[in-house]
Each structure stands twice: as structure tokens, then as C-alpha cells.
Amino acid sequence: MTDITTAPTHIAAALAALAAAVLLGLLVHTSVRYLRADDELRASLRLEWRIRRTWKRQAPMHGLSVKDHTPTTAAQLATKDGRKPEVRELVPKIHTRVDRTGVTVRMRTLAGIGLAELQKAAPYLADTWRCPRISVLPDQPGWLSLRAVRYDPLATTTAYRPDGTVPKDLGTWPVGTDEFATAVKLPLKQVPGVTVAGLPGYGKTSLINGLICRLAPSNAVQFAVADGKASAASEGDYADTASRLFAFVGDDLAEANRLFHKLVKLHRGRYAHIRKALGTTDFWKVGPTPAWPLVVLVIDEAHTYFRDHKGSDPATKKLAALAHENARLVEHLVKKGRSVGILVILATQKATGDALPTFIRDICPVNLSFAQNTADAAVAALGDDIRNWPDVSPVSLRDPAYVGVASMALPGRVGFTRVRTPYVEPDDAARIAEQSAHLTCDPATLLPGSGGPEFVKAA
Ligand SMILES: Nc1ncnc2c1ncn2[C@@H]1O[C@H](COP(=O)(O)OP(=O)(O)OP(=O)(O)O)[C@@H](O)[C@H]1O
């Protein structure tokens, strides 16, 4: 029979043994995890411990705590008569997850401690935790996500070596990887226009060449390029892919005008025939086909074609009239081209209204920007909301380490994401263009009644 006077001692001993067993289990689990990890993961695990160990102390120092003046019922009962219950200091709860690059911390929001407060504290937390970078993202309602990296994964160059296979999905663009090393895709399906902005030499053209290389092996895509930096297809950034372009114009405004007119005519022709040819008035319901390909018009150094020319001499007046008309024609293509399978990609250094007319820029739903010099240029490229996300602003990308990194808004994600785009070697671009040159076809020749090229007739 158990002696009831010794029972509490036994229970306490059993509880202590249980607690010791749990602690031992945790210790073994942690040690095994650490020992089995590689060097990178071990370093991240040490960072995770540092964060967890110091959070309660550090959070209030960084303004991430609130004082709760309302005593809990238990505090009221425990407080002796005549004394006031102590004011409680609440620190947000955190959960951590570790990977080889760093630690993701999910933080519970508290009254008065939300996104703005965490964004403000982020650089100081980065110093405390000895991380080169911390970025803050909204998570589920009531939670924020904080990414603390030991080194910035975006500062490492990546490469894309196109293998010439036909992409399975022509409606998305695998544009690169974010700082969680997650693949990022941009939509092309149902998209009328994409803008790519950024300081010279930060990767705009390489990104577009990468897209051409991905799509070129498909005979359901045709490309036209207007490059404001070159005078002929044999020179400039698109010389390597020239054989895969059904049209190319350089910096000549009149030539560009002819190309834009031709494409507006293509839009009208397609519009007149689409229902009969595709059985629908929405190209993307059927998707690109060799007989009705997606037409990608790239306008690089777009400001060349649209900027205002001031002067009263006849030559300047002519240029001004051409630039004005070019803007109207491209507006037509962006406004009306999507449903018949025309996509316009506009690249420019600064997406301000003088370089890219706002009536074109503001109807392009996909916008990305490499480095920018000023907050105003970042706003012109990505919209006003980028002011609320200073840690991912293109202004913070002004560093040679970030050549090839662009900020963009992604469907389904709040705020903006920095994405490392892979570099495409010009030789690889040339190889793909050469292999797929036989697929090049002027889409106007595919319209019903135009005669059509041999390969479509034979198909
Ligand atoms: N994704 C990338 N990763 C690493 N380096 C890159 C990347 N893209 C471009 N670069 C480097 O930057 C150089 C300039 O790239 P690119 O011509 O694409 O820039 P740009 O923004 O189009 O410049 P510009 O406005 O002068 O045409 C390339 O020659 C290459 O060395």
C-alpha cells in the first residue's frame, strides 16, 4: 500500500524524471541534427539558436514589444491588497525554420507591432544577429515572415544554358529564383504587356534574350524586335538571335513606325479572323499554335521610339510626329493585342513618362525593374506601392553584386520580390537561334487568305 505522506514526493520525482527525459531527448535530437548537417546548415543552425536565445531580450530593445497595462485575472488574484499588479511586457512569439542559407522567422503581430515596425527594426536585427540582410514579408493574417540570411543568395550569379527543348508551357516565364531559392514564374498568358526597367548594364537585355532562347524552339512563337541601340540586326544585343526574328528594326524611327503599323495591321487581321479560325475570340483559350503563333514584340531602349523631339525645323518636326505616332501604335498593340496573341515587352532605363508614355506603361500588368538610382525612378518602374517596401526597392540593387537581380510584384504575393535572373551566354543564344531559325515565320503570312508558308500548309 502506498503511504499517502510520500505520494507527493513520488509524483514530483516522476515529473522531474519525465522533464529530464524530455530535455535529454531534445538534446539528443538537436545534437544528432547538428552532427548530421553539413557546414552550411550548421552555420544556419547556430544562427537559429542565437535568434531564439536572444529574442526575448533583443525584441524590446528594437521596439518590438508592447506594455500591457490591463492585469490578467490571475495577476489580480495574486496581487496583495493595496498593491497594483505589475505591467506586463509582451514580446511577439516566434517560430523558426532553418535552411542552408539562413533562418526564416515567423513572428506573431501584436497591437502596434506590425509590418512597418518590423521593417524599421530589420537593419538593426541584422546587425545583432550578424546577418548581411534581413527582409520582411507579410505572412498569414496575424503573422509576419522575416528572412535572415547568412549570405545574400541573390548576390551569387546564376546561368541558364538553354537546351533547345520546346517548353511545355508557353504561358509562363521562369524568370529566376527568389531569396528563398524558390523558382519564380511570371505569367505571359493573358498578359498584353511587360515592362523591364533598370540602369544600363544591369541585365535587361540578357533577361529578354533568355526569354527568346526559352521560347525559340517552339514553332508556336514568333518574335519581332525594335532595338533603339542598334542600327542593323547584325549589330547590338539581338545580333545573336537575329535569325529567329521575323522582323528587326534599329534606331530609325521611320522603320520602327513601319513595323508598328505592320503589327497593328496584323492585330486587325487576326481580330477579323479569330472567331472563325480558333472558334473563340480569346487566343489564350486555345493557346499558341504554329498556325496562330504568339507574337512577341520586344521594344528595347523603348525611349528611343517615343521620346519627345523639340524643335521647329522640318527634320525635328518629322521625328516628333513619328514618335507621337509610334506611341499611339504601341498603345494600340498593348491595349488590344492580348486577345489575339500579341505580347509587347518594353525595356527602358528609366520608366518615367518622358521615356515610356504613361498611357502605355500603366496598362502593362507585369513590371520588373533592375537597379534604379532614385526612389522616383523605382516608383515609375514599379508603381507607388514600392515606397512601402524599401528593403526590396530597386534602389537597393545598385551594387555590382546585383547585376541580374530585379524587383517585381508577383501574382499572389504581397509586396515585391527580388529575383536573381540567370545569365545567358551570347554563344548559347546564338546556338539556339541557329537551331531554330527554320521555324521563323512572319505571322502575317499565316492569316487566312494570305497564302501561308509551306510548313503550315503541309501541317
Ligand atoms: N543575369 C545576369 N547575371 C549576371 N550578369 C549579368 C546578367 N545579365 C547581364 N549581366 C552582365 O551585365 C552585362 C550587361 O547586361 P545587359 O546588356 O543585359 O544590360 P542592360 O541592362 O540591357 O544594359 P543596356 O541598358 O546598356 O542595354 C552583361 O554583358 C553581363 O556581363
The ligand as a Gaussian input file, in Angstrom:
#p B3LYP/6-31G(d) Opt

LIG

0 1
 N       21.503000      37.813000     -65.139000
 C       22.773000      38.195000     -65.117000
 N       23.638000      37.676000     -64.245000
 C       24.911000      38.093000     -64.235000
 N       25.434000      39.023000     -65.058000
 C       24.628000      39.565000     -65.943000
 C       23.246000      39.196000     -66.027000
 N       22.684000      39.915000     -67.004000
 C       23.626000      40.699000     -67.502000
 N       24.813000      40.507000     -66.882000
 C       26.071000      41.200000     -67.152000
 O       25.772000      42.568000     -67.387000
 C       26.158000      42.947000     -68.716000
 C       25.118000      43.906000     -69.283000
 O       23.901000      43.208000     -69.430000
 P       22.725000      43.757000     -70.363000
 O       23.270000      44.157000     -71.683000
 O       21.661000      42.744000     -70.353000
 O       22.312000      45.049000     -69.562000
 P       21.241000      46.146000     -69.969000
 O       20.532000      46.489000     -68.728000
 O       20.415000      45.670000     -71.109000
 O       22.155000      47.344000     -70.404000
 P       21.828000      48.477000     -71.511000
 O       20.716000      49.308000     -70.988000
 O       23.126000      49.211000     -71.627000
 O       21.454000      47.711000     -72.767000
 C       26.285000      41.632000     -69.485000
 O       27.198000      41.714000     -70.512000
 C       26.742000      40.672000     -68.421000
 O       28.127000      40.744000     -68.237000

